[in-house]
Amino acid sequence: MLAVLVLSGAMMCGCGGGDGASSGTTTTTTTPPVTAATPTITTTAALNGASIATIADSTAGATIYFTLDGSTPTTASQVYQAPFLISSSMTVNAIAAASGDTTSAVASKAFSPGIPSGTLVWSDEFTNSGSANAQPNPLVWAWETGNNSGWGNSELEYYCPWGSNTSPCNSASPNSYVAPGGGLNIVAEQPSAGVYTSARMKTQGLFSFMYGRIEAKIWVPESQGMWPAFWALGNNITTESWPACGELDIMEHIDGSNPQSLGYDWTQATIHQAPAVSDGTPYHPSGFTAAAWHTYGMIWKQGEIQFYVDDPTNPYETFTSTTTTGTWAFDQGPQFILLNLAVGGSWPGNPDSTTVFPGTMKVDYVRIYSN
């Protein structure tokens, strides 16, 4: 609010010996607060009738708050962070708020796509028709960079983005690329003694989703200290501390060089939410080996998360809002996708003389289907 101070007055002097006197007035004028611009909700086509919604606002410095259930958003609602997939009926409402301004009017857009359950609504097939390694789609994928003090897990790797020559990264030997003929490769290297590089790709800020069935076809490396993962985090991790934002681990694998420590080879799915971590049960049917192509997937519905390997009709792990310990974090908003290959850390332990470098996590595709 802007206050304008106006001074006016006249000096009167006595003539012929009279006494001098003065008088004046002070006027304060206030300008009304500005109302933040109403957000805009736009869409681009995804697959088979689905769309990707983007919310924007023209007010400088404005924060956008939104809901997906038709309720009126407030400044306590989730903050908009990234475009999100729409494949089911919903109403998106959004407001904008900026310091010193009045909160905007509500923008609203209803969606009724009528997409049958099980329909493919988004995918990255990691195609490459060229003869050289190609960059994963930069409109979908961003990269973590550096070591970040072990990423909270005492990990050893330095994450290298595409095209980086910042030591110890080497663009001539990329840690993530789409190979000629197709297929994503995430490669852990040991460029020198005690130095490890790899890649952690994420759709944060670029693409997110809420509910549906997501899966990826993956081949993981089995070697001491290798820690491949396919997972998701809440967009609100920028405003909510972990694990309140919610983490969904669709596939993690360690201990590949020594499955006898448990008596079998295995992968695992887990959910994380505040204040508890809900551990999953290892997946290990007879004859299972992770060093082969498997489809790792998650079925995400309101109040329920299910995980499967290869067969979505046969989930091996189910978590619900009523049976897990802690505050259910998975109905609060969209999540973004991550694919990475860590080296070392508190869970797998560090590489040793048996560890094979380079180690490669191969991803044929990532796909999302409607519920």
N, C-alpha and C positions, 0 to 999 in steps of 0.2 A: 504494500500500500504506500502510495507516494503522497507526502504532505508538502504543500507549497505554502511558504510563509510570505505574506505580503505586508510591507510596512508603508504607512502613509502618514503625512502630518504637515503642519505648517508652523513655521516659527513666527511668532508675533512679537514685534518690538514696540516698546512704548515711545511715543514721540512727544516732544515737548516736555521731557523729563519724567514720563510715566514709567512704571515698573514693567520689565519684560516678562512674558509668560509663554509657555509652550503647551501644545496638545497633540495627541496622535492616536491612531487606532491600529490594532493588529487583527488580521483576518486569516484563518486557517482553512484551506480548501483541500479536501481529500478526493482522490480519484478512486472509483470502485475497483475491486479486484478483477483480474482477467480470468475468464473461464477457460480451462484447458480445452483444446480441440477434441471433438469426439473421435475416437479411434476408427480406423477403417479395417474391415475384415475382407481380405481378398483370398482367392483360391486358385490353385493350379491343378491340372489333372494328374492323378496317380494312375492306377490300373483298374479297369473293369468297373468304372463308375465311382471309384473312390477319389478323394481330393486331398490336397494339402493346404491347410489354412495358415495364412500369415496375418498377424495383427500389427498395425503400425499407427503412429501418431505424429502429427506435425508440430506439436508443441515442444520446444527445445527443453531437454532435460526431463521430460515426462516419463513416469513409470506407468506401465499398463498392467492392470489387474483384470483377471478374467475368470469365468466359470464355464463349465461344459454341461451343466445339468439344468440350464434354464433359469437358475436363481440369479438374483441381482448381485453383481459383484460389489465389494467394498475394498477398502485399502487393507483389509485383513485377508482378502482372497489371494490366490496364487499369482505371482508375478509372471508375466509373459516373458519367455526367454528364447523360444525357437519355434519355427513352423511345426505343425503337428498334423498327423494323418487323421482323416475322417472317413470311416467306412461303415458307420452305423448312424441311426437317427439321434440327433442331439441339437441343442440350441446353444450357440456360443454367444455369451454376453461379455462386454468389455467396457472398462472405463479407463480414463487417464487422469493422473494426478501429478502436479508439479508444485514445487515449493512456492508459496505466495499466491498461487492461483486457486480458483474454485475448481473442484473436481468436475470433470466433463459429464456430459450426458451419456447415457448408456447406448453403446452400439450393439446391435443384435442381429444374428443371422441364424436361421433355422436350416437344418440339413435333414433330408429324408432320402438317402440314396437307394434304399431298398435292395441292398446287395445280399444275395443268398449266402448262408453260412458256408465257410470253407472256400470262398472265392479268393484267389490271389489278388491282393490290393496294392502291394508295393514290393519291389525287389531290387537288389543289385546283383547282377549275374556276373560281374567282374569279367566283361568281355574285352578282348584285345585282338583285333584283326591284323595288327602290325607285326613286324619281325623283331622288334626290340621291346624290352621291358617298358611298361607304361605306368603313369601315375594313376593310382586309384582316384575315382571321381572327386575332384576338389569341391564340387557343389554338394556333396554328401558327407565327405570325410575330412576331418581335421586331425592333427597329430599332437600328442603330448611331446614335450621336449625336455631332455636332461635327466637327472637322477632324482631330484626333489627329495634328497635325504632318504632315499630308499622307498619312497612312495608309501610310507607308513608300515611297511612290511620287512624292512631291512634288505630290500632287493638290491642287486648289484648292477643291473643293466643301466646304460645311458640310452634313453629313447631318442631316436633320430627321425626327424620328419623327412618327407620326400625332398630330394634335391639338396640336402644340407651337406656342407663340407666343414662345418664347425667341428673341430676335433672333439671326440674320436670318430665322428661320422665321416662317411666317404660316399659321395654321390655316385661314384663309379661302381660301388657295391651296395646298392640300396637295401635297407632293412625291411622295406615294404614295397611291393610292386605287383602289377598285374602282368603275368607272363604271356608271351606270344601264344595265341590260341585260347587264352582265357585262364582264369583262376588267380585268386589273390595268394601271394606268398608273404608271410611275416617271418623274417629270418633273424635268428640270434647268432651273432658273430663274436669271436674273440680276437680282435685285431692285434692285441699284445698281451703279455702275461698279466693277469689280474684285471684286465679291461674287457668289458662286455658291452655290446651294442645290440639293440633290438628296436621294435616299434610297438607303439600303442595308438591305435586308430580309434576315433570317436566321431559320432555325429552331433556332438554338443554344439548348440547354436545354429545348426543347419537343418536338422530333421529330428523329429521325435514322434512317439506314438503312445496311445493309451488304449489298452485292451486289444484283444485279437490273439492270433496264434503266430508266433515268430519262431523261425528255425534257420539253422545254418548247417550246411554239409561241410564237415571238417575232418582233416587228418592231422593228428597231433604228433609231435616228436616225443619219443620215449627215451629220456636220458636224464641222469642225475642232475638236479637243479633246474630243469626246464619246467616252466609253469604257464601253460597256455590257458587262455580264458576267453569265453564269449559271455557277455553280461550286459547289464543296463543300470543306469542311475537316474534318479529323478532330476528333471530340469531345474528344480528348486534347490539343487545343491549350492547354488550361488547365494541363496538367502537362508537356507537351513543347513545346520551342521550335519555331517555324517554321524550316525546312520539315520537321522530323522528324515532325510530326503528319500530314503528307501533304496536298497540295492538288490538287484535280482541277478544271481549268478546262474546262468543257464547251463554252462559247462566249465568246470575246472578240472585239471588233471595234474597230478604229481606222481612221483615214485615209480615212474615207468621203467627205470633200470633195475628196480628191485621189488617187483610185485609180491615177492615171497614175504615181505614184511607184513602184509595183510593176508597173504595166501592167494591173492588173485590180482589181476589187472582191473582198473576201475576208473570211473569218472564220478563227478558229484555235482549236484545243484543245491543252492543255498539261498535263503533270503536274509537280509539284514534290515533291522528297523530298531528304533530307539525304544527302550534302553537295552534291548536284548538282541543277541544274534541267534537265529534259528538254524541249527545245523541240519544238513540233509543227510540222507542215507546213501552210502556209495552204491553206484550202479555196477553190477558185476555178474551178469548171467554167465552160465557155463560157456567157456570158450571165448569169452569177450576179450578183444584186444583193442586198445585205443589207437594203435598204429595201423589204422585202416580207415576207410571212409565210413563215417557215421553221420546221421542227421540228428542234431541236438536241438530240442525245441521246448517251448514254453507256451502254455495256454493260459491267458490272462483274462479273467472275468472279474466283475465287481465282487469283492470279498473273497476271491479264490485265485490261487496260483497253482498250476500243475506243470510238472516237468516230465519229459519223455526222451527216449533215445530210439530213433528209427521209426517208431510206430505211435502216432498221436492218439490212437484209440486205446493205448495201453500205458497210461502215465504210471511212473514208478514212484512219484513223490507228489503229495498234495499239501498245501498250506492254506488255511482259511483265517479270516479275520476273527473268528470266534474261538479258534483252537490254538493260536500262537501266542506266545508271551510277548508283551510289549504293545506299543501303539501301532496299529496297522497303518502302513505308510503307502499303500498301493492303490488307493482310490483318490488320492489328492491331486493327481495331475499327470501329464505325459512324462515319459522317460526317453533318454537317448541311448544309443547302442555303442558298445565298445568291443573291440577285438584286440588282443595283445598277447605277447609272448614274453613273460618275465624270466629273468635268470637269477637263481638263488632266492633267498628270503627266508623268513621265519617258518614258513610252512614246508616248502620242499627241501630246504637246506641248500648248501652251496654246491657248485660244480666240483667234481673231483677228477682224478686221472682217467675215469671211465667216460666222462661226458664227451659227447660228440659235437664238434662245431664244424661247419654251421649246423644249427638245428632249425628246421622249418615247419611252421604251422601253415597248412594249406587250407584255403577256404574256397569252395566251389561257388557258393552263393549265399546270400542272406535274403529270406523271403518272409513276408507278413501276409497272413490270411485273415479274412473276416470271421468273427465268432458266429 
